[in-house]
């Protein structure tokens, strides 16, 4: 069995496994439970691996290139938010309101 692809999340690995399965190549996902249990080790162990049989390696490599060119390039990525300082300041101001209004206790207790 040979590793044909590595992914950071089990979901991505299973999507590629299903893509290979649609082309009648039997593939397996390894190390998914390790990454789910201790996600910080994903890069240390090489991520989640998609493994195929020896005789399917050339075809799987071809489908891997097709997968990256057609499937993954078709996703529309949203641009990153560039107004993060404004959002941070507003969230701090709005987030502090309940503490200012409800968090204070009177200095002198009256009975």
DSSP file (Angstrom, degrees, kcal/mol; ACC not computed):
  #  RESIDUE AA STRUCTURE BP1 BP2  ACC     N-H-->O    O-->H-N    N-H-->O    O-->H-N    TCO  KAPPA ALPHA  PHI   PSI    X-CA   Y-CA   Z-CA
    1    1 A X              0   0    0      0, 0.0     2,-0.4     0, 0.0    52,-0.2   0.000 360.0 360.0 360.0 136.9    0.0    0.0    0.0
    2    2 A X  E     -A   52   0A   0     50,-2.8    50,-2.6     0, 0.0     2,-0.5  -0.930 360.0-119.0-122.2 142.8    1.3    3.4   -1.0
    3    3 A X  E     +A   51   0A   0     -2,-0.4    48,-0.2    48,-0.2     3,-0.1  -0.683  30.9 174.9 -77.9 124.7    0.4    6.9    0.3
    4    4 A X  E     +     0   0A   0     46,-2.9     2,-0.3    -2,-0.5    47,-0.2   0.706  62.3   7.2-103.2 -26.6   -1.0    8.9   -2.6
    5    5 A X  E     -A   50   0A   0     45,-1.3    45,-2.7     2,-0.0     2,-0.4  -0.993  55.8-149.2-155.2 155.8   -2.0   12.1   -0.7
    6    6 A X  E     -A   49   0A   0     -2,-0.3     2,-0.3    43,-0.2    43,-0.2  -0.990  16.9-177.6-129.2 139.1   -1.8   13.8    2.6
    7    7 A X  E     -A   48   0A   0     41,-2.6    41,-3.6    -2,-0.4     3,-0.0  -0.911  31.1-132.6-132.8 158.9   -4.4   16.2    4.1
    8    8 A X  S    S+     0   0    0     -2,-0.3     2,-0.3    39,-0.2    39,-0.1   0.774  91.8  41.6 -82.9 -26.9   -4.7   18.3    7.3
    9    9 A X  S  > S-     0   0    0     39,-0.1     4,-1.6     1,-0.1     3,-0.2  -0.917  75.8-130.2-122.7 148.3   -8.3   17.2    8.1
   10   10 A X  H  > S+     0   0    0     -2,-0.3     4,-2.5     1,-0.2     5,-0.2   0.811 106.8  62.6 -62.5 -29.9  -10.0   13.9    7.8
   11   11 A X  H  > S+     0   0    0      1,-0.2     4,-2.0     2,-0.2    -1,-0.2   0.928 103.9  46.2 -62.9 -44.8  -12.9   15.5    6.0
   12   12 A X  H  > S+     0   0    0     -3,-0.2     4,-2.0     1,-0.2    -1,-0.2   0.890 112.3  51.7 -64.6 -38.9  -10.6   16.5    3.1
   13   13 A X  H  X S+     0   0    0     -4,-1.6     4,-2.4     1,-0.2    -2,-0.2   0.905 109.7  48.8 -65.2 -40.9   -9.1   13.0    3.0
   14   14 A X  H  X S+     0   0    0     -4,-2.5     4,-2.5     2,-0.2    -1,-0.2   0.860 107.6  55.2 -68.9 -34.1  -12.5   11.3    2.9
   15   15 A X  H  X S+     0   0    0     -4,-2.0     4,-1.9     2,-0.2    -1,-0.2   0.923 111.1  44.5 -62.3 -42.9  -13.6   13.6    0.0
   16   16 A X  H  X S+     0   0    0     -4,-2.0     4,-2.5     2,-0.2    -2,-0.2   0.891 110.7  54.5 -68.7 -38.1  -10.6   12.6   -2.0
   17   17 A X  H  X S+     0   0    0     -4,-2.4     4,-2.3     1,-0.2    -2,-0.2   0.914 109.7  47.5 -59.7 -42.6  -11.1    8.9   -1.1
   18   18 A X  H  X S+     0   0    0     -4,-2.5     4,-1.8     2,-0.2    -1,-0.2   0.858 108.8  54.8 -67.1 -34.8  -14.7    9.2   -2.4
   19   19 A X  H  X S+     0   0    0     -4,-1.9     4,-0.6     2,-0.2    -2,-0.2   0.922 110.5  45.5 -62.3 -44.2  -13.4   10.9   -5.5
   20   20 A X  H ><>S+     0   0    0     -4,-2.5     5,-2.1     1,-0.2     3,-1.0   0.893 109.9  55.4 -65.4 -38.6  -11.1    7.9   -6.1
   21   21 A X  H ><5S+     0   0    0     -4,-2.3     3,-1.6     1,-0.3    -1,-0.2   0.832 100.3  58.8 -63.4 -32.1  -13.9    5.5   -5.4
   22   22 A X  H 3<5S+     0   0    0     -4,-1.8    -1,-0.3     1,-0.3    -2,-0.2   0.724 106.4  49.2 -69.3 -19.2  -16.0    7.2   -8.1
   23   23 A X  T <<5S-     0   0    0     -3,-1.0    -1,-0.3    -4,-0.6    -2,-0.2   0.111 124.8-106.0-102.5  18.8  -13.2    6.2  -10.5
   24   24 A X  T < 5S+     0   0    0     -3,-1.6     2,-0.5     1,-0.2    -3,-0.2   0.833  76.9 134.4  61.9  38.4  -13.2    2.6   -9.2
   25   25 A X      < -     0   0    0     -5,-2.1     2,-0.5    -8,-0.2    -1,-0.2  -0.981  53.3-134.0-115.2 123.0  -10.0    2.9   -7.2
   26   26 A X        +     0   0    0     -2,-0.5    27,-0.6    -3,-0.1     2,-0.3  -0.642  33.7 174.6 -79.4 123.7  -10.1    1.5   -3.7
   27   27 A X  E     -B   52   0A   0     -2,-0.5     2,-0.3   -10,-0.2    25,-0.2  -0.911  17.0-154.2-130.5 156.0   -8.5    3.9   -1.2
   28   28 A X  E     -B   51   0A   0     23,-2.6    23,-3.1    -2,-0.3     2,-0.5  -0.933  13.0-133.5-130.1 151.7   -8.2    4.0    2.6
   29   29 A X  E     -B   50   0A   0     -2,-0.3     2,-0.3    21,-0.2    21,-0.2  -0.933  25.0-169.8-109.2 123.5   -7.8    6.8    5.1
   30   30 A X  E     +B   49   0A   0     19,-2.8    19,-1.7    -2,-0.5    -2,-0.0  -0.808  61.4  17.2-111.9 153.6   -5.1    6.4    7.7
   31   31 A X  S  > S+     0   0    0     -2,-0.3     4,-1.7    17,-0.2    -1,-0.2   0.606  78.1 127.3  67.6  17.2   -4.3    8.4   10.9
   32   32 A X  H  > S+     0   0    0     -3,-0.2     4,-2.1     1,-0.2   -22,-0.2   0.893  72.0  48.6 -70.6 -37.4   -7.7   10.1   10.9
   33   33 A X  H  > S+     0   0    0      2,-0.2     4,-2.3     1,-0.2     5,-0.2   0.845 108.8  53.4 -73.4 -32.0   -8.4    9.2   14.5
   34   34 A X  H  > S+     0   0    0      2,-0.2     4,-2.7     1,-0.2     7,-0.2   0.922 111.6  45.7 -64.5 -43.3   -5.0   10.4   15.7
   35   35 A X  H  < S+     0   0    0     -4,-1.7    -2,-0.2     1,-0.2    -1,-0.2   0.872 114.0  48.9 -69.0 -36.5   -5.6   13.8   14.1
   36   36 A X  H  < S+     0   0    0     -4,-2.1     3,-0.4    -5,-0.1    -1,-0.2   0.881 116.7  42.3 -69.4 -36.7   -9.2   14.0   15.5
   37   37 A X  H  < S+     0   0    0     -4,-2.3     2,-0.5     1,-0.3    -2,-0.2   0.952 133.9  16.8 -75.3 -50.6   -8.0   13.1   19.0
   38   38 A X  S >< S+     0   0    0     -4,-2.7     3,-1.9    -5,-0.2    -1,-0.3  -0.769  70.8 177.6-125.0  83.4   -4.9   15.2   19.2
   39   39 A X  G >  S+     0   0    0     -2,-0.5     3,-1.4    -3,-0.4     4,-0.3   0.706  73.5  70.3 -64.7 -20.9   -5.3   17.7   16.3
   40   40 A X  G 3  S+     0   0    0      1,-0.3     3,-0.4     2,-0.1     4,-0.3   0.721  92.2  60.0 -68.7 -19.1   -2.0   19.5   17.2
   41   41 A X  G <> S+     0   0    0     -3,-1.9     4,-2.4    -7,-0.2     6,-0.3   0.400  74.3 100.9 -87.9   3.7   -0.1   16.4   16.0
   42   42 A X  T <4>S+     0   0    0     -3,-1.4     5,-3.0     1,-0.2     4,-0.5   0.923  88.2  37.5 -57.3 -48.8   -1.5   16.7   12.5
   43   43 A X  T  45S+     0   0    0     -3,-0.4     3,-0.4    -4,-0.3    -1,-0.2   0.835 113.8  57.8 -72.4 -31.7    1.6   18.3   11.0
   44   44 A X  T  45S+     0   0    0     -4,-0.3    -2,-0.2     1,-0.2    -1,-0.2   0.880 112.6  38.2 -67.8 -37.8    4.0   16.2   13.1
   45   45 A X  T  <5S-     0   0    0     -4,-2.4    -1,-0.2   -14,-0.1    -2,-0.2   0.447 122.4-100.9 -93.9   1.0    2.7   12.9   11.8
   46   46 A X  T   5 -     0   0    0     -4,-0.5    -3,-0.2    -3,-0.4    -4,-0.1   0.636  58.4 -93.2  92.6  14.8    2.2   14.1    8.3
   47   47 A X  S   <S-     0   0    0     -5,-3.0     2,-0.5    -6,-0.3   -39,-0.2  -0.269  72.7 -28.7  79.5-165.5   -1.5   14.7    8.4
   48   48 A X  E     -A    7   0A   0    -41,-3.6   -41,-2.6   -39,-0.1     2,-0.3  -0.784  68.4-144.6 -91.0 127.5   -4.2   12.3    7.3
   49   49 A X  E     -AB   6  30A   0    -19,-1.7   -19,-2.8    -2,-0.5     2,-0.5  -0.726   9.8-151.4-100.7 142.2   -3.0    9.9    4.6
   50   50 A X  E     -AB   5  29A   0    -45,-2.7   -46,-2.9    -2,-0.3   -45,-1.3  -0.963  24.1-166.9-106.1 122.8   -5.0    8.5    1.7
   51   51 A X  E     -AB   3  28A   0    -23,-3.1   -23,-2.6    -2,-0.5     2,-0.3  -0.892   9.7-178.4-118.5 139.2   -3.5    5.1    0.8
   52   52 A X  E     -AB   2  27A   0    -50,-2.6   -50,-2.8    -2,-0.4   -25,-0.1  -0.835  36.1 -87.0-127.7 167.4   -4.1    3.0   -2.3
   53   53 A X    >   -     0   0    0    -27,-0.6     3,-1.1    -2,-0.3     4,-0.4  -0.315  42.7-108.0 -70.1 158.7   -2.9   -0.5   -3.5
   54   54 A X  G >  S+     0   0    0      1,-0.3     3,-1.2     2,-0.2     4,-0.3   0.875 117.8  52.6 -57.5 -41.5    0.4   -0.7   -5.4
   55   55 A X  G 3  S+     0   0    0      1,-0.2     4,-0.3     2,-0.1    -1,-0.3   0.688 107.5  53.2 -72.9 -15.9   -1.2   -1.4   -8.8
   56   56 A X  G <> S+     0   0    0     -3,-1.1     4,-2.6     1,-0.1    -1,-0.2   0.415  80.1  96.9 -96.2   1.4   -3.5    1.6   -8.5
   57   57 A X  H <> S+     0   0    0     -3,-1.2     4,-2.4    -4,-0.4     5,-0.2   0.915  82.0  47.5 -62.7 -47.3   -0.7    4.2   -7.8
   58   58 A X  H  > S+     0   0    0     -4,-0.3     4,-1.7     1,-0.2    -1,-0.2   0.934 117.1  43.0 -62.0 -43.3   -0.2    5.5  -11.4
   59   59 A X  H  > S+     0   0    0     -4,-0.3     4,-2.4     1,-0.2    -1,-0.2   0.904 114.1  51.0 -67.5 -40.0   -4.0    6.0  -11.9
   60   60 A X  H  X S+     0   0    0     -4,-2.6     4,-2.0     1,-0.2    -1,-0.2   0.868 107.6  53.3 -66.1 -36.1   -4.5    7.5   -8.5
   61   61 A X  H  X S+     0   0    0     -4,-2.4     4,-1.7    -5,-0.2    -1,-0.2   0.896 109.6  48.7 -65.2 -39.0   -1.6    9.9   -9.1
   62   62 A X  H  X S+     0   0    0     -4,-1.7     4,-2.0    -5,-0.2    -2,-0.2   0.920 112.5  47.4 -64.8 -43.9   -3.3   11.0  -12.3
   63   63 A X  H  X S+     0   0    0     -4,-2.4     4,-2.6     1,-0.2    -2,-0.2   0.809 106.4  59.1 -68.6 -28.6   -6.7   11.4  -10.5
   64   64 A X  H  X S+     0   0    0     -4,-2.0     4,-2.1     2,-0.2    -1,-0.2   0.922 106.8  46.7 -64.6 -43.1   -4.9   13.4   -7.7
   65   65 A X  H  X S+     0   0    0     -4,-1.7     4,-2.2     2,-0.2    -2,-0.2   0.911 113.6  48.7 -63.1 -42.2   -3.7   16.0  -10.3
   66   66 A X  H  X>S+     0   0    0     -4,-2.0     4,-2.8     1,-0.2     5,-0.6   0.893 108.7  54.3 -63.7 -39.0   -7.2   16.1  -11.7
   67   67 A X  I  X>S+     0   0    0     -4,-2.6     5,-1.9     1,-0.2     4,-0.8   0.921 111.5  44.0 -61.0 -45.2   -8.7   16.5   -8.3
   68   68 A X  I  <>S+     0   0    0     -4,-2.1     5,-0.5     3,-0.2    -1,-0.2   0.870 117.8  44.6 -68.9 -36.9   -6.5   19.5   -7.5
   69   69 A X  I  <5S+     0   0    0     -4,-2.2    -2,-0.2    -5,-0.2    -1,-0.2   0.898 127.8  21.6 -77.3 -40.0   -7.1   21.1  -10.8
   70   70 A X  I  X5S+     0   0    0     -4,-2.8     4,-0.6    -5,-0.2    -3,-0.2   0.925 128.3  34.2 -95.9 -53.3  -10.8   20.7  -11.2
   71   71 A X  I ><<S+     0   0    0     -4,-0.8     3,-0.7    -5,-0.6     4,-0.3   0.966 123.9  36.7 -73.7 -53.5  -12.4   20.1   -7.8
   72   72 A X  G >4<S+     0   0    0     -5,-1.9     3,-0.8     1,-0.2    -1,-0.2   0.798 113.3  56.2 -75.5 -27.7  -10.3   22.3   -5.5
   73   73 A X  G 34<S+     0   0    0     -5,-0.5    -1,-0.2    -6,-0.3    -2,-0.2   0.665  97.9  65.2 -76.8 -13.3   -9.7   25.1   -7.9
   74   74 A X  G << S+     0   0    0     -3,-0.7    -1,-0.2    -4,-0.6     2,-0.2   0.603  77.1 104.7 -84.0 -10.3  -13.5   25.6   -8.4
   75   75 A X    <   -     0   0    0     -3,-0.8     2,-0.7    -4,-0.3    -3,-0.0  -0.491  69.2-135.6 -71.3 138.3  -14.0   26.7   -4.8
   76   76 A X        -     0   0    0     -2,-0.2     2,-0.4     0, 0.0    -2,-0.1  -0.857  18.2-151.9 -96.5 116.1  -14.6   30.4   -4.3
   77   77 A X        -     0   0    0     -2,-0.7     2,-0.3     1,-0.0     3,-0.0  -0.696  12.7-127.4 -88.8 137.1  -12.6   31.7   -1.4
   78   78 A X        -     0   0    0     -2,-0.4     3,-0.1     1,-0.1     2,-0.0  -0.615  31.0-108.2 -80.3 142.6  -13.9   34.6    0.5
   79   79 A X        -     0   0    0     -2,-0.3    -1,-0.1     1,-0.1     3,-0.1  -0.382  40.6 -99.6 -68.6 148.7  -11.5   37.5    0.9
   80   80 A X        -     0   0    0      1,-0.1     2,-0.5     2,-0.0    -1,-0.1  -0.300  39.2-101.3 -67.2 153.4  -10.1   38.0    4.4
   81   81 A X        -     0   0    0      1,-0.1     3,-0.3    -3,-0.1    -1,-0.1  -0.641  34.6-175.5 -77.8 123.9  -11.5   40.7    6.6
   82   82 A X  S    S+     0   0    0     -2,-0.5     3,-0.4     1,-0.2    -1,-0.1   0.504  71.6  73.0 -97.9  -6.2   -9.2   43.7    6.5
   83   83 A X     >  +     0   0    0      1,-0.2     4,-2.2     2,-0.1     3,-0.3  -0.044  55.9 128.6 -97.9  32.2  -11.2   45.8    9.1
   84   84 A X  H  >  +     0   0    0     -3,-0.3     4,-2.6     1,-0.2    -1,-0.2   0.828  67.1  56.6 -62.5 -33.3  -10.1   43.7   12.0
   85   85 A X  H  > S+     0   0    0     -3,-0.4     4,-2.3     2,-0.2    -1,-0.2   0.929 110.2  45.6 -63.6 -40.0   -8.9   46.6   14.2
   86   86 A X  H  > S+     0   0    0     -3,-0.3     4,-2.6     2,-0.2    -2,-0.2   0.914 113.8  48.5 -66.1 -42.5  -12.3   48.3   13.9
   87   87 A X  H  X S+     0   0    0     -4,-2.2     4,-2.5     2,-0.2    -2,-0.2   0.898 111.3  51.0 -64.6 -40.0  -14.1   45.0   14.7
   88   88 A X  H  X S+     0   0    0     -4,-2.6     4,-2.1    -5,-0.2    -2,-0.2   0.929 111.9  46.1 -62.8 -45.9  -11.8   44.4   17.7
   89   89 A X  H  X S+     0   0    0     -4,-2.3     4,-2.4     1,-0.2    -2,-0.2   0.920 114.1  48.2 -64.5 -44.2  -12.4   47.9   19.1
   90   90 A X  H  X S+     0   0    0     -4,-2.6     4,-2.9     1,-0.2     5,-0.3   0.898 111.2  50.2 -64.5 -39.8  -16.2   47.6   18.5
   91   91 A X  H  X S+     0   0    0     -4,-2.5     4,-2.5    -5,-0.2    -1,-0.2   0.873 111.2  49.1 -67.7 -34.6  -16.4   44.2   20.1
   92   92 A X  H  X S+     0   0    0     -4,-2.1     4,-1.5    -5,-0.2    -2,-0.2   0.907 114.0  45.9 -68.7 -40.2  -14.4   45.4   23.2
   93   93 A X  H  X S+     0   0    0     -4,-2.4     4,-0.7     2,-0.2    -2,-0.2   0.937 119.4  39.5 -67.2 -46.1  -16.7   48.4   23.5
   94   94 A X  H >X S+     0   0    0     -4,-2.9     3,-0.6     1,-0.2     4,-0.5   0.885 115.4  52.8 -71.4 -37.5  -19.9   46.4   23.1
   95   95 A X  H 3< S+     0   0    0     -4,-2.5     4,-0.4    -5,-0.3     3,-0.2   0.788 107.6  52.0 -68.3 -26.9  -18.6   43.5   25.2
   96   96 A X  H 3X S+     0   0    0     -4,-1.5     4,-1.9     1,-0.2     3,-0.3   0.650  87.4  85.5 -84.7 -14.7  -17.7   45.8   28.1
   97   97 A X  H <X S+     0   0    0     -4,-0.7     4,-2.4    -3,-0.6     5,-0.3   0.915  87.2  49.2 -55.7 -50.3  -21.1   47.4   28.3
   98   98 A X  H  X>S+     0   0    0     -4,-0.5     4,-2.7     1,-0.2     5,-0.5   0.873 111.1  51.2 -61.0 -33.7  -22.8   44.8   30.5
   99   99 A X  H  >5S+     0   0    0     -4,-0.4     4,-1.0    -3,-0.3    -1,-0.2   0.863 111.3  47.4 -70.9 -33.8  -19.8   44.9   32.9
  100  100 A X  H  <5S+     0   0    0     -4,-1.9     4,-0.3    -3,-0.2    -2,-0.2   0.921 121.7  34.9 -70.8 -43.0  -20.0   48.7   33.2
  101  101 A X  H  <5S+     0   0    0     -4,-2.4    -2,-0.2    -5,-0.2    -3,-0.2   0.935 134.8  20.1 -78.8 -47.9  -23.8   48.8   33.7
  102  102 A X  H  <5S+     0   0    0     -4,-2.7    -3,-0.2    -5,-0.3    -2,-0.1   0.570 111.7  69.2-103.0 -10.5  -24.4   45.6   35.8
  103  103 A X  S  <<S+     0   0    0     -4,-1.0     2,-0.3    -5,-0.5    -1,-0.1   0.571  77.6  93.1 -89.2  -8.0  -21.0   44.8   37.2
  104  104 A X        -     0   0    0     -4,-0.3     2,-0.4    -3,-0.2    -4,-0.0  -0.620  55.5-159.9 -90.1 144.4  -20.7   47.7   39.6
  105  105 A X        -     0   0    0     -2,-0.3    -2,-0.0     1,-0.0     4,-0.0  -0.900  32.5 -96.7-115.3 149.4  -21.7   47.6   43.2
  106  106 A X        -     0   0    0     -2,-0.4     3,-0.1     1,-0.1    -1,-0.0  -0.341  22.7-137.7 -65.0 146.9  -22.4   50.6   45.4
  107  107 A X  S    S+     0   0    0      1,-0.2     2,-0.5     2,-0.0    -1,-0.1   0.868  92.6  43.2 -72.7 -35.9  -19.6   51.8   47.5
  108  108 A X  S    S-     0   0    0      2,-0.0     2,-0.4    -3,-0.0    -1,-0.2  -0.947  82.3-140.7-113.9 124.9  -21.8   52.4   50.5
  109  109 A X        -     0   0    0     -2,-0.5     2,-0.4    -3,-0.1    -2,-0.0  -0.683  15.0-160.2 -84.4 133.6  -24.5   49.9   51.4
  110  110 A X              0   0    0     -2,-0.4    -4,-0.0     1,-0.1    -2,-0.0  -0.930 360.0 360.0-113.4 138.8  -27.8   51.2   52.5
  111  111 A X              0   0    0     -2,-0.4    -1,-0.1     0, 0.0    -2,-0.0   0.401 360.0 360.0-104.4 360.0  -30.3   49.2   54.5
